[in-house]
């Protein structure tokens, strides 16, 4: 078998029977697999060459799956996939079609999530077995050890079932399950994150509080009334003391037989090894990951187009599009301010350009000295994991015309604040399973975005950078089609994940060397105030809002551009209990219409005229002078209101 391939049997073992079951294997389980793609039934007609060796078929019932297999079977044998993964694999006609086509058929559990299964399968297929530690190899500190290998070895040494999760309870790896796996384990693997009801119970018992605050192995007793078996859990940390960073948790569920007496000790050692593996993954991204980040301008300058084209199998001709996604708020009204809880270690600092991506902390080494303990009941001192942010009115999920966003400079300045948020800590209690706040929620949904992007174009490239997610659609056929797909995805993110997202499209992009500049263009749109009626827009459509926001930011960031006369207006307001600043804003917003401004302020027009004369006197300007009005509007937009 080629060294750069994984076998069908090894792929199924890694996925586990909980997630995937082999239904048909015409060529056996030693079939080598090196490529993978995800698509819908209609995508087959648009692919003229060879199909990937592993194909995940989404949105297909039994009839559509059978028809797909018949169509695939009519292709040259070298152009057919070797494995089809689908949720509709049980019908006899489907199985017969797979046998006739010589394609292995794998049934995916109906509750498994495609947006989590696809990245897992892709990682397993594209990772060379020559660099993986064989099952049963106990040299767990070897450079080629991975989390799946670690989970399997720990399960064998303790007599239990292992799962390794990230700080937000998404399952990273797991050992094989048997019939004694409880609902918590099964649903965690299927959903790739802990079931919310069970996670709330564990939080109420203080499990996460203890894991977050200490290095002990926490013993969670069985609870038959909840069909929950006994399990041990320990934190996976990077560094110690003030430098410690939570990387995840390692869980060990007891099966039909008791865990071995030294299970806690084994778990402590495994947590140290897991910390090294995860740190190695964070600090040494794959060549493909580096190429993708460089392509988007987030890792060094310039891009080697031939290397990118070869590694990512991208077309070199035709117009491309770059789409950026940013959170406005969650569906329940929580805005994208930072959330507070257990930090997942995002670096600080404002991000404003294409090289934004927040960094991770320095490697300090695995933590040691973990003790063991037990949880017996409810515990106090639980972290709220709450998020804080403005609550804005919900906008439409679609747009059919230009993005307005053309309010006055005063309006845009007050909405813009200080541009993109800087240095938020990604949050939530470890393992809470709740959203980490809107920003982290979008990052966690990058898999779903990648799923839909791959279904739209199987050669699309998706990358999460900082608090945003970007998609490159190479060589698209229709700009209108790209826009329709983006609007559909924005609506889907709100429906499926409760995230109210805005998107900006840069198209056409002339070649891969221009992708980083296109991402910068997208960021300019996403940095500007959002128009609630245009959640999907372009720089051309939002140019007024974008340029005005950037002008206001320029004034705000340069003290020598601040008009010192505005301080006299604020002093007058403070010493006379007046509100001349608000009066000026209302007058300018009404374009100098006294009656409209007076109605907005709920005062008599003569009162407004008196206040306007007072403003002119204090500032030494004339509101009849267009230049004075323009300058005042820009200064009011750029300078914070001292009364707020």
GUZA-975311 format. One record per residue (C-alpha): residue in three letters; x, y, z; chain. Coordinates in steps of 0.05 Angstrom, whole numbers. Example, Ala and Ser with C-alpha at 12.3 -4.5 7.8 and 13.67 -1.06 7.14 Angstrom:
SITE; code; X; Y; Z; unit
SITE; ALA; 246; -90; 156; A
SITE; SER; 273; -21; 143; A
This chain:
SITE; code; X; Y; Z; unit
SITE; UNK; 0; 0; 0; A
SITE; UNK; 26; 71; -15; A
SITE; UNK; 56; 105; 45; A
SITE; UNK; 15; 168; 34; A
SITE; UNK; -52; 131; 40; A
SITE; UNK; -97; 105; 96; A
SITE; UNK; -136; 41; 87; A
SITE; UNK; -212; 36; 90; A
SITE; UNK; -206; -8; 152; A
SITE; UNK; -162; 42; 188; A
SITE; UNK; -210; 99; 170; A
SITE; UNK; -269; 60; 198; A
SITE; UNK; -231; 43; 261; A
SITE; UNK; -215; 116; 273; A
SITE; UNK; -287; 138; 260; A
SITE; UNK; -313; 82; 306; A
SITE; UNK; -377; 41; 296; A
SITE; UNK; -415; 93; 335; A
SITE; UNK; -407; 140; 277; A
SITE; UNK; -398; 97; 215; A
SITE; UNK; -412; 25; 195; A
SITE; UNK; -386; -12; 134; A
SITE; UNK; -443; -39; 92; A
SITE; UNK; -408; -62; 28; A
SITE; UNK; -334; -72; 13; A
SITE; UNK; -327; -102; -58; A
SITE; UNK; -251; -94; -56; A
SITE; UNK; -241; -109; 18; A
SITE; UNK; -219; -63; 75; A
SITE; UNK; -146; -54; 52; A
SITE; UNK; -166; -5; -2; A
SITE; UNK; -117; 55; 0; A
SITE; UNK; -148; 124; 6; A
SITE; UNK; -113; 190; -6; A
SITE; UNK; -166; 242; -26; A
SITE; UNK; -234; 264; 0; A
SITE; UNK; -291; 311; -20; A
SITE; UNK; -361; 327; 1; A
SITE; UNK; -419; 341; -45; A
SITE; UNK; -492; 336; -63; A
SITE; UNK; -522; 288; -115; A
SITE; UNK; -527; 343; -168; A
SITE; UNK; -452; 357; -164; A
SITE; UNK; -434; 293; -200; A
SITE; UNK; -456; 318; -268; A
SITE; UNK; -409; 377; -264; A
SITE; UNK; -346; 335; -251; A
SITE; UNK; -315; 308; -315; A
SITE; UNK; -250; 279; -288; A
SITE; UNK; -233; 231; -232; A
SITE; UNK; -273; 235; -168; A
SITE; UNK; -239; 236; -100; A
SITE; UNK; -227; 167; -70; A
SITE; UNK; -272; 181; -11; A
SITE; UNK; -338; 217; -26; A
SITE; UNK; -386; 242; 27; A
SITE; UNK; -455; 248; -4; A
SITE; UNK; -498; 300; 32; A
SITE; UNK; -573; 310; 26; A
SITE; UNK; -588; 245; -11; A
SITE; UNK; -645; 197; 5; A
SITE; UNK; -642; 123; -16; A
SITE; UNK; -667; 137; -87; A
SITE; UNK; -617; 194; -99; A
SITE; UNK; -560; 152; -69; A
SITE; UNK; -576; 94; -115; A
SITE; UNK; -580; 139; -176; A
SITE; UNK; -513; 171; -156; A
SITE; UNK; -480; 102; -151; A
SITE; UNK; -508; 81; -219; A
SITE; UNK; -481; 145; -251; A
SITE; UNK; -414; 136; -217; A
SITE; UNK; -411; 64; -240; A
SITE; UNK; -416; 86; -312; A
SITE; UNK; -351; 124; -307; A
SITE; UNK; -283; 95; -321; A
SITE; UNK; -261; 53; -262; A
SITE; UNK; -203; 100; -248; A
SITE; UNK; -252; 158; -245; A
SITE; UNK; -298; 127; -193; A
SITE; UNK; -291; 138; -118; A
SITE; UNK; -269; 79; -77; A
SITE; UNK; -313; 95; -17; A
SITE; UNK; -381; 128; -11; A
SITE; UNK; -403; 153; 57; A
SITE; UNK; -477; 168; 62; A
SITE; UNK; -535; 166; 112; A
SITE; UNK; -577; 127; 62; A
SITE; UNK; -541; 61; 55; A
SITE; UNK; -589; 8; 82; A
SITE; UNK; -636; -4; 23; A
SITE; UNK; -622; -67; -19; A
SITE; UNK; -621; -28; -85; A
SITE; UNK; -568; 20; -57; A
SITE; UNK; -525; -38; -34; A
SITE; UNK; -532; -73; -101; A
SITE; UNK; -513; -9; -138; A
SITE; UNK; -451; -2; -95; A
SITE; UNK; -430; -74; -109; A
SITE; UNK; -442; -65; -184; A
SITE; UNK; -400; -2; -184; A
SITE; UNK; -345; -33; -142; A
SITE; UNK; -351; 23; -91; A
SITE; UNK; -347; 10; -16; A
SITE; UNK; -410; 35; 20; A
SITE; UNK; -406; 65; 90; A
SITE; UNK; -468; 83; 129; A
SITE; UNK; -461; 146; 172; A
SITE; UNK; -504; 150; 234; A
SITE; UNK; -565; 193; 220; A
SITE; UNK; -551; 239; 280; A
SITE; UNK; -478; 251; 260; A
SITE; UNK; -463; 322; 237; A
SITE; UNK; -433; 329; 168; A
SITE; UNK; -397; 394; 186; A
SITE; UNK; -358; 356; 239; A
SITE; UNK; -350; 288; 203; A
SITE; UNK; -322; 318; 139; A
SITE; UNK; -262; 354; 172; A
SITE; UNK; -247; 291; 213; A
SITE; UNK; -248; 246; 151; A
SITE; UNK; -206; 295; 112; A
SITE; UNK; -155; 299; 168; A
SITE; UNK; -151; 223; 172; A
SITE; UNK; -146; 213; 97; A
SITE; UNK; -95; 267; 83; A
SITE; UNK; -50; 249; 141; A
SITE; UNK; 5; 200; 118; A
SITE; UNK; 4; 134; 157; A
SITE; UNK; 80; 132; 154; A
SITE; UNK; 80; 189; 204; A
SITE; UNK; 30; 156; 251; A
SITE; UNK; 46; 112; 310; A
SITE; UNK; 20; 41; 300; A
SITE; UNK; -35; 17; 347; A
SITE; UNK; -5; -11; 409; A
SITE; UNK; 60; 28; 404; A
SITE; UNK; 71; 55; 475; A
SITE; UNK; 124; 108; 456; A
SITE; UNK; 72; 163; 468; A
SITE; UNK; 123; 218; 469; A
SITE; UNK; 147; 202; 398; A
SITE; UNK; 138; 260; 349; A
SITE; UNK; 90; 219; 306; A
SITE; UNK; 39; 205; 362; A
SITE; UNK; -30; 233; 349; A
SITE; UNK; -91; 242; 393; A
SITE; UNK; -128; 181; 365; A
SITE; UNK; -68; 137; 379; A
SITE; UNK; -63; 165; 449; A
SITE; UNK; -137; 153; 462; A
SITE; UNK; -132; 81; 440; A
SITE; UNK; -70; 66; 482; A
SITE; UNK; -100; 99; 545; A
SITE; UNK; -164; 59; 535; A
SITE; UNK; -124; -6; 532; A
SITE; UNK; -84; 12; 594; A
SITE; UNK; -144; 32; 637; A
SITE; UNK; -199; -13; 614; A
SITE; UNK; -245; 45; 596; A
SITE; UNK; -266; 87; 536; A
SITE; UNK; -229; 152; 523; A
SITE; UNK; -249; 218; 491; A
SITE; UNK; -207; 281; 484; A
SITE; UNK; -243; 347; 478; A
SITE; UNK; -224; 419; 465; A
SITE; UNK; -241; 475; 514; A
SITE; UNK; -311; 482; 485; A
SITE; UNK; -328; 408; 490; A
SITE; UNK; -318; 391; 416; A
SITE; UNK; -290; 321; 411; A
SITE; UNK; -221; 319; 381; A
SITE; UNK; -207; 245; 385; A
SITE; UNK; -234; 182; 418; A
SITE; UNK; -220; 108; 427; A
SITE; UNK; -264; 52; 403; A
SITE; UNK; -331; 44; 438; A
SITE; UNK; -367; -19; 460; A
SITE; UNK; -438; -34; 480; A
SITE; UNK; -428; -3; 549; A
SITE; UNK; -418; 67; 521; A
SITE; UNK; -469; 113; 554; A
SITE; UNK; -512; 166; 522; A
SITE; UNK; -465; 222; 541; A
SITE; UNK; -407; 189; 503; A
SITE; UNK; -448; 168; 443; A
SITE; UNK; -481; 236; 434; A
SITE; UNK; -415; 272; 445; A
SITE; UNK; -382; 232; 389; A
SITE; UNK; -442; 238; 342; A
SITE; UNK; -450; 312; 353; A
SITE; UNK; -376; 323; 364; A
SITE; UNK; -395; 365; 425; A
SITE; UNK; -427; 347; 492; A
SITE; UNK; -503; 344; 495; A
SITE; UNK; -526; 409; 528; A
SITE; UNK; -571; 376; 581; A
SITE; UNK; -515; 331; 606; A
SITE; UNK; -465; 387; 605; A
SITE; UNK; -512; 429; 648; A
SITE; UNK; -516; 372; 698; A
SITE; UNK; -440; 364; 701; A
SITE; UNK; -434; 439; 710; A
SITE; UNK; -484; 438; 767; A
SITE; UNK; -443; 384; 802; A
SITE; UNK; -382; 429; 798; A
SITE; UNK; -343; 383; 752; A
SITE; UNK; -321; 438; 704; A
SITE; UNK; -306; 486; 761; A
SITE; UNK; -258; 435; 791; A
SITE; UNK; -226; 418; 725; A
SITE; UNK; -217; 490; 708; A
SITE; UNK; -186; 509; 775; A
SITE; UNK; -142; 449; 790; A
SITE; UNK; -97; 395; 761; A
SITE; UNK; -132; 338; 798; A
SITE; UNK; -165; 278; 765; A
SITE; UNK; -239; 288; 780; A
SITE; UNK; -279; 225; 794; A
SITE; UNK; -352; 232; 771; A
SITE; UNK; -393; 174; 800; A
SITE; UNK; -445; 137; 760; A
SITE; UNK; -517; 162; 761; A
SITE; UNK; -562; 105; 738; A
SITE; UNK; -624; 150; 738; A
SITE; UNK; -590; 190; 683; A
SITE; UNK; -560; 128; 648; A
SITE; UNK; -492; 159; 662; A
SITE; UNK; -434; 114; 679; A
SITE; UNK; -375; 132; 722; A
SITE; UNK; -320; 172; 689; A
SITE; UNK; -255; 206; 705; A
SITE; UNK; -235; 273; 676; A
SITE; UNK; -172; 314; 678; A
SITE; UNK; -152; 381; 648; A
SITE; UNK; -102; 385; 591; A
SITE; UNK; -59; 446; 605; A
SITE; UNK; -2; 480; 570; A
SITE; UNK; 47; 510; 620; A
SITE; UNK; 39; 520; 695; A
SITE; UNK; 20; 574; 743; A
SITE; UNK; 3; 642; 714; A
SITE; UNK; 27; 618; 646; A
SITE; UNK; -20; 559; 643; A
SITE; UNK; -68; 554; 586; A
SITE; UNK; -126; 506; 582; A
SITE; UNK; -122; 464; 518; A
SITE; UNK; -179; 416; 533; A
SITE; UNK; -201; 357; 575; A
SITE; UNK; -188; 282; 575; A
SITE; UNK; -247; 237; 594; A
SITE; UNK; -247; 164; 613; A
SITE; UNK; -314; 128; 617; A
SITE; UNK; -319; 63; 655; A
SITE; UNK; -351; 6; 616; A
SITE; UNK; -382; -59; 639; A
SITE; UNK; -320; -74; 682; A
SITE; UNK; -287; -29; 734; A
SITE; UNK; -230; 15; 713; A
SITE; UNK; -161; -10; 732; A
SITE; UNK; -133; 15; 799; A
SITE; UNK; -80; 58; 767; A
SITE; UNK; -128; 91; 718; A
SITE; UNK; -121; 160; 750; A
SITE; UNK; -46; 157; 745; A
SITE; UNK; -48; 136; 672; A
SITE; UNK; -97; 192; 658; A
SITE; UNK; -50; 244; 689; A
SITE; UNK; 6; 221; 645; A
SITE; UNK; -39; 219; 584; A
SITE; UNK; -60; 291; 597; A
SITE; UNK; 13; 313; 596; A
SITE; UNK; 23; 276; 530; A
SITE; UNK; -41; 305; 501; A
SITE; UNK; -16; 375; 520; A
SITE; UNK; 47; 364; 479; A
SITE; UNK; 9; 336; 419; A
SITE; UNK; -41; 394; 418; A
SITE; UNK; 14; 445; 429; A
SITE; UNK; 53; 414; 372; A
SITE; UNK; -8; 420; 328; A
SITE; UNK; -18; 493; 348; A
SITE; UNK; 54; 512; 339; A
SITE; UNK; 70; 472; 276; A
SITE; UNK; 11; 476; 228; A
SITE; UNK; 14; 434; 166; A
SITE; UNK; 45; 457; 102; A
SITE; UNK; -25; 462; 72; A
SITE; UNK; -49; 504; 130; A
SITE; UNK; 10; 551; 123; A
SITE; UNK; -3; 558; 48; A
SITE; UNK; -76; 574; 61; A
SITE; UNK; -59; 627; 112; A
SITE; UNK; -6; 656; 67; A
SITE; UNK; -57; 657; 10; A
SITE; UNK; -103; 699; 53; A
SITE; UNK; -46; 744; 75; A
SITE; UNK; -44; 721; 147; A
SITE; UNK; 25; 687; 147; A
SITE; UNK; 81; 727; 117; A
SITE; UNK; 82; 766; 53; A
SITE; UNK; 72; 741; -17; A
SITE; UNK; 47; 675; -43; A
SITE; UNK; 80; 621; -85; A
SITE; UNK; 24; 609; -135; A
SITE; UNK; 50; 544; -165; A
SITE; UNK; 58; 514; -94; A
SITE; UNK; -12; 535; -75; A
SITE; UNK; -43; 510; -139; A
SITE; UNK; -8; 442; -132; A
SITE; UNK; -23; 433; -58; A
SITE; UNK; -95; 456; -59; A
SITE; UNK; -113; 433; -129; A
SITE; UNK; -139; 502; -148; A
SITE; UNK; -155; 525; -219; A
SITE; UNK; -109; 579; -245; A
SITE; UNK; -158; 610; -295; A
SITE; UNK; -224; 646; -286; A
SITE; UNK; -248; 698; -236; A
SITE; UNK; -246; 683; -162; A
SITE; UNK; -286; 710; -103; A
SITE; UNK; -266; 722; -31; A
SITE; UNK; -321; 724; 21; A
SITE; UNK; -312; 745; 93; A
SITE; UNK; -361; 729; 150; A
SITE; UNK; -366; 768; 216; A
SITE; UNK; -415; 762; 273; A
SITE; UNK; -464; 818; 287; A
SITE; UNK; -494; 783; 348; A
SITE; UNK; -526; 717; 369; A
SITE; UNK; -599; 706; 354; A
SITE; UNK; -616; 722; 426; A
SITE; UNK; -586; 792; 419; A
SITE; UNK; -516; 783; 448; A
SITE; UNK; -466; 824; 410; A
SITE; UNK; -394; 808; 391; A
SITE; UNK; -361; 835; 453; A
SITE; UNK; -313; 792; 491; A
SITE; UNK; -341; 736; 534; A
SITE; UNK; -314; 719; 603; A
SITE; UNK; -297; 650; 630; A
SITE; UNK; -241; 602; 619; A
SITE; UNK; -194; 633; 568; A
SITE; UNK; -175; 591; 509; A
SITE; UNK; -115; 635; 500; A
SITE; UNK; -126; 683; 443; A
SITE; UNK; -74; 736; 441; A
SITE; UNK; -90; 809; 453; A
SITE; UNK; -85; 869; 407; A
SITE; UNK; -130; 901; 356; A
SITE; UNK; -133; 870; 288; A
SITE; UNK; -142; 916; 229; A
SITE; UNK; -105; 888; 169; A
SITE; UNK; -97; 824; 132; A
SITE; UNK; -46; 798; 181; A
SITE; UNK; -95; 802; 238; A
SITE; UNK; -100; 730; 263; A
SITE; UNK; -94; 727; 338; A
SITE; UNK; -34; 688; 364; A
SITE; UNK; -28; 635; 416; A
SITE; UNK; 14; 637; 478; A
SITE; UNK; 85; 610; 486; A
SITE; UNK; 98; 536; 499; A
SITE; UNK; 114; 523; 572; A
SITE; UNK; 110; 447; 574; A
SITE; UNK; 59; 399; 602; A
SITE; UNK; 34; 409; 672; A
SITE; UNK; 51; 359; 726; A
SITE; UNK; 30; 338; 796; A
SITE; UNK; -43; 324; 784; A
SITE; UNK; -80; 292; 842; A
SITE; UNK; -145; 255; 842; A
SITE; UNK; -212; 273; 873; A
SITE; UNK; -286; 258; 870; A
SITE; UNK; -349; 296; 856; A
SITE; UNK; -408; 275; 898; A
SITE; UNK; -461; 327; 889; A
SITE; UNK; -478; 399; 872; A
SITE; UNK; -423; 449; 880; A
SITE; UNK; -423; 524; 889; A
SITE; UNK; -379; 576; 857; A
SITE; UNK; -398; 560; 786; A
SITE; UNK; -374; 607; 732; A
SITE; UNK; -428; 641; 693; A
SITE; UNK; -393; 638; 626; A
SITE; UNK; -438; 696; 606; A
SITE; UNK; -424; 743; 549; A
SITE; UNK; -435; 817; 546; A
SITE; UNK; -449; 860; 486; A
SITE; UNK; -498; 907; 454; A
SITE; UNK; -564; 881; 430; A
SITE; UNK; -582; 905; 361; A
SITE; UNK; -644; 900; 318; A
SITE; UNK; -646; 839; 274; A
SITE; UNK; -633; 851; 200; A
SITE; UNK; -656; 814; 139; A
SITE; UNK; -617; 754; 115; A
SITE; UNK; -616; 777; 43; A
SITE; UNK; -604; 837; 0; A
SITE; UNK; -622; 853; -72; A
SITE; UNK; -592; 921; -79; A
SITE; UNK; -536; 966; -55; A
SITE; UNK; -520; 969; 18; A
SITE; UNK; -544; 1035; 44; A
SITE; UNK; -506; 1050; 107; A
SITE; UNK; -506; 1122; 85; A
SITE; UNK; -524; 1159; 149; A
SITE; UNK; -489; 1223; 169; A
SITE; UNK; -418; 1223; 194; A
SITE; UNK; -444; 1233; 265; A
SITE; UNK; -488; 1171; 259; A
SITE; UNK; -433; 1128; 229; A
SITE; UNK; -382; 1152; 279; A
SITE; UNK; -425; 1134; 338; A
SITE; UNK; -439; 1066; 310; A
SITE; UNK; -368; 1051; 289; A
SITE; UNK; -338; 1057; 358; A
SITE; UNK; -265; 1038; 349; A
SITE; UNK; -269; 992; 290; A
SITE; UNK; -255; 918; 299; A
SITE; UNK; -254; 890; 368; A
SITE; UNK; -184; 877; 395; A
SITE; UNK; -160; 821; 439; A
SITE; UNK; -222; 788; 465; A
SITE; UNK; -212; 725; 505; A
SITE; UNK; -250; 666; 478; A
SITE; UNK; -293; 642; 533; A
SITE; UNK; -340; 597; 570; A
SITE; UNK; -332; 544; 622; A
SITE; UNK; -291; 485; 600; A
SITE; UNK; -338; 434; 570; A
SITE; UNK; -401; 475; 580; A
SITE; UNK; -421; 462; 509; A
SITE; UNK; -453; 531; 506; A
SITE; UNK; -432; 582; 455; A
SITE; UNK; -367; 617; 473; A
SITE; UNK; -397; 684; 454; A
SITE; UNK; -412; 707; 383; A
SITE; UNK; -340; 715; 361; A
SITE; UNK; -319; 646; 386; A
SITE; UNK; -385; 619; 361; A
SITE; UNK; -367; 639; 290; A
SITE; UNK; -298; 607; 296; A
SITE; UNK; -331; 544; 322; A
SITE; UNK; -378; 546; 262; A
SITE; UNK; -321; 549; 211; A
SITE; UNK; -332; 475; 200; A
SITE; UNK; -404; 488; 179; A
SITE; UNK; -382; 544; 133; A
SITE; UNK; -329; 498; 103; A
SITE; UNK; -383; 445; 94; A
SITE; UNK; -429; 491; 54; A
SITE; UNK; -371; 521; 16; A
SITE; UNK; -347; 452; -5; A
SITE; UNK; -417; 434; -27; A
SITE; UNK; -421; 498; -68; A
SITE; UNK; -351; 488; -98; A
SITE; UNK; -310; 427; -79; A
SITE; UNK; -246; 466; -91; A
SITE; UNK; -264; 524; -46; A
SITE; UNK; -216; 543; 10; A
SITE; UNK; -241; 563; 80; A
SITE; UNK; -200; 592; 136; A
SITE; UNK; -216; 622; 205; A
SITE; UNK; -170; 681; 220; A
SITE; UNK; -180; 718; 285; A
SITE; UNK; -254; 732; 296; A
SITE; UNK; -274; 722; 223; A
SITE; UNK; -280; 666; 172; A
SITE; UNK; -259; 673; 100; A
SITE; UNK; -277; 632; 38; A
SITE; UNK; -242; 632; -29; A
SITE; UNK; -286; 610; -87; A
SITE; UNK; -239; 599; -146; A
SITE; UNK; -260; 606; -218; A
SITE; UNK; -334; 617; -205; A
SITE; UNK; -384; 616; -262; A
SITE; UNK; -434; 668; -239; A
SITE; UNK; -426; 727; -192; A
SITE; UNK; -501; 725; -179; A
SITE; UNK; -494; 652; -160; A
SITE; UNK; -440; 668; -109; A
SITE; UNK; -484; 722; -79; A
SITE; UNK; -544; 676; -74; A
SITE; UNK; -502; 622; -40; A
SITE; UNK; -474; 672; 10; A
SITE; UNK; -543; 698; 28; A
SITE; UNK; -567; 626; 37; A
SITE; UNK; -508; 610; 83; A
SITE; UNK; -519; 673; 125; A
SITE; UNK; -591; 651; 136; A
SITE; UNK; -569; 580; 152; A
SITE; UNK; -519; 603; 205; A
SITE; UNK; -574; 641; 240; A
SITE; UNK; -622; 582; 236; A
SITE; UNK; -573; 527; 254; A
SITE; UNK; -526; 562; 302; A
SITE; UNK; -564; 623; 326; A
SITE; UNK; -510; 669; 297; A
SITE; UNK; -531; 734; 263; A
SITE; UNK; -475; 742; 212; A
SITE; UNK; -458; 793; 160; A
SITE; UNK; -417; 777; 98; A
SITE; UNK; -376; 817; 49; A
SITE; UNK; -358; 794; -21; A
SITE; UNK; -297; 815; -62; A
SITE; UNK; -305; 795; -135; A
SITE; UNK; -278; 788; -185; A
SITE; UNK; -209; 773; -157; A
SITE; UNK; -156; 772; -212; A
SITE; UNK; -113; 713; -195; A
SITE; UNK; -89; 680; -131; A
SITE; UNK; -36; 734; -119; A
SITE; UNK; -94; 783; -107; A
SITE; UNK; -130; 741; -54; A
SITE; UNK; -95; 775; 5; A
SITE; UNK; -113; 844; -22; A
SITE; UNK; -185; 820; -33; A
SITE; UNK; -188; 798; 40; A
SITE; UNK; -165; 867; 60; A
SITE; UNK; -221; 896; 18; A
SITE; UNK; -271; 849; 52; A
SITE; UNK; -245; 871; 120; A
SITE; UNK; -257; 944; 102; A
SITE; UNK; -330; 928; 92; A
SITE; UNK; -335; 886; 155; A
SITE; UNK; -300; 941; 195; A
SITE; UNK; -354; 992; 176; A
SITE; UNK; -422; 999; 211; A
SITE; UNK; -470; 945; 191; A
SITE; UNK; -533; 961; 152; A
SITE; UNK; -586; 916; 184; A
SITE; UNK; -622; 911; 117; A
SITE; UNK; -561; 889; 78; A
SITE; UNK; -526; 831; 112; A
SITE; UNK; -490; 812; 48; A
SITE; UNK; -454; 867; 10; A
SITE; UNK; -392; 888; -28; A
SITE; UNK; -343; 944; -22; A
SITE; UNK; -375; 979; -82; A
SITE; UNK; -444; 976; -50; A
SITE; UNK; -419; 999; 18; A
SITE; UNK; -366; 1048; -5; A
SITE; UNK; -397; 1109; 28; A
SITE; UNK; -401; 1076; 96; A
SITE; UNK; -332; 1045; 89; A
SITE; UNK; -296; 1109; 68; A
SITE; UNK; -332; 1152; 120; A
SITE; UNK; -315; 1102; 174; A
SITE; UNK; -242; 1102; 154; A
SITE; UNK; -239; 1178; 153; A
SITE; UNK; -270; 1181; 223; A
SITE; UNK; -221; 1129; 248; A
SITE; UNK; -163; 1169; 218; A
SITE; UNK; -186; 1232; 255; A
SITE; UNK; -199; 1193; 320; A
SITE; UNK; -129; 1161; 320; A
SITE; UNK; -91; 1226; 306; A
SITE; UNK; -95; 1278; 362; A
SITE; UNK; -68; 1333; 318; A
SITE; UNK; -131; 1327; 276; A
SITE; UNK; -177; 1339; 336; A
SITE; UNK; -210; 1408; 338; A
SITE; UNK; -196; 1438; 407; A
SITE; UNK; -258; 1481; 401; A
SITE; UNK; -302; 1420; 413; A
SITE; UNK; -276; 1418; 485; A
SITE; UNK; -307; 1487; 496; A
SITE; UNK; -375; 1459; 475; A
SITE; UNK; -368; 1401; 525; A
SITE; UNK; -347; 1450; 579; A
SITE; UNK; -408; 1493; 567; A
SITE; UNK; -454; 1432; 571; A
SITE; UNK; -422; 1410; 636; A
SITE; UNK; -423; 1478; 671; A
SITE; UNK; -492; 1499; 647; A
SITE; UNK; -527; 1431; 649; A
SITE; UNK; -540; 1441; 575; A
SITE; UNK; -540; 1393; 516; A
SITE; UNK; -510; 1432; 459; A
SITE; UNK; -471; 1372; 432; A
SITE; UNK; -536; 1331; 423; A
SITE; UNK; -569; 1393; 393; A
SITE; UNK; -513; 1400; 342; A
SITE; UNK; -518; 1326; 324; A
SITE; UNK; -593; 1329; 314; A
SITE; UNK; -587; 1392; 271; A
SITE; UNK; -534; 1362; 227; A
SITE; UNK; -571; 1296; 221; A
SITE; UNK; -632; 1334; 198; A
SITE; UNK; -590; 1368; 144; A
SITE; UNK; -603; 1437; 174; A
SITE; UNK; -679; 1430; 176; A
SITE; UNK; -699; 1466; 240; A
SITE; UNK; -769; 1436; 244; A
SITE; UNK; -744; 1365; 236; A
SITE; UNK; -687; 1374; 286; A
SITE; UNK; -734; 1406; 336; A
SITE; UNK; -783; 1349; 329; A
SITE; UNK; -727; 1298; 341; A
SITE; UNK; -705; 1335; 403; A
SITE; UNK; -778; 1347; 425; A
SITE; UNK; -767; 1422; 434; A
SITE; UNK; -798; 1484; 403; A
SITE; UNK; -764; 1509; 339; A
SITE; UNK; -749; 1576; 372; A
SITE; UNK; -713; 1539; 429; A
SITE; UNK; -672; 1502; 377; A
SITE; UNK; -654; 1568; 342; A
SITE; UNK; -631; 1596; 409; A
SITE; UNK; -587; 1535; 421; A
SITE; UNK; -557; 1539; 350; A
SITE; UNK; -537; 1612; 362; A
SITE; UNK; -505; 1591; 428; A
SITE; UNK; -467; 1535; 392; A
SITE; UNK; -441; 1585; 341; A
SITE; UNK; -420; 1632; 397; A
SITE; UNK; -384; 1579; 437; A
SITE; UNK; -348; 1548; 378; A
SITE; UNK; -335; 1611; 339; A
SITE; UNK; -364; 1582; 274; A
SITE; UNK; -423; 1595; 228; A
SITE; UNK; -471; 1538; 217; A
SITE; UNK; -489; 1571; 151; A
SITE; UNK; -418; 1558; 126; A
SITE; UNK; -415; 1489; 91; A
SITE; UNK; -342; 1480; 111; A
SITE; UNK; -357; 1493; 185; A
SITE; UNK; -416; 1445; 183; A
SITE; UNK; -374; 1390; 151; A
SITE; UNK; -317; 1398; 201; A
SITE; UNK; -364; 1399; 260; A
SITE; UNK; -400; 1336; 236; A
SITE; UNK; -334; 1298; 228; A
SITE; UNK; -308; 1321; 296; A
SITE; UNK; -372; 1301; 331; A
SITE; UNK; -368; 1233; 298; A
SITE; UNK; -295; 1222; 317; A
SITE; UNK; -296; 1250; 388; A
SITE; UNK; -329; 1209; 443; A
SITE; UNK; -387; 1241; 479; A
SITE; UNK; -364; 1256; 551; A
SITE; UNK; -435; 1248; 577; A
SITE; UNK; -439; 1174; 557; A
